[in-house]
Amino acid sequence: EDLIAAWENGKASPIAEGSSSALWREPAFQVTFKVTNTGPVSGMEIPQYIHFPSSASKPPSVLKGFTNVEISPSSTEQASITLSRYDLSIWDVVAQGWCKPDGQISFSIGASSRDFRLQGDIPT
């Protein structure tokens, strides 16, 4: 079974010597959204964060992707964050490999973990 199929089936996939770890870095999910500056001066926004299901035993919010968006006054800019399978994986201690966690992985877009303005689920 190849690396991607193993991940999609929830099986652990070790990154062993000679394996194609580049597959882990290929884009698996991209969220595109708009950011609006309602103020009178130019600014920067750094949207971020994903959430693993509780079964993953991870912190509630994990920084896995982010982007810088420069926005002029009273303007709207489109931004995207792309995540790989590695970004969406957890380490399975028993199987000694990376795997997709059981349950729904979700994302939140905001300036910080205390300021989420957009939320959704990642289809896996």
Sequence and secondary structure as in RCSB ss.txt:
>XXXX:A:sequence
EDLIAAWENGKASPIAEGSSSALWREPAFQVTFKVTNTGPVSGMEIPQYIHFPSSASKPPSVLKGFTNVEISPSS
TEQASITLSRYDLSIWDVVAQGWCKPDGQISFSIGASSRDFRLQGDIPT
>XXXX:A:secstr
  HHHHHHTT  B   TTS THHHHSEEEEEEEEEEE SSS EEE  EEEE  GGG   SSEEEEE  EEE TTE
EEEEEEEEETTTT EEETTTTEEE  SS EEEEEESSTT EEEEEEE  
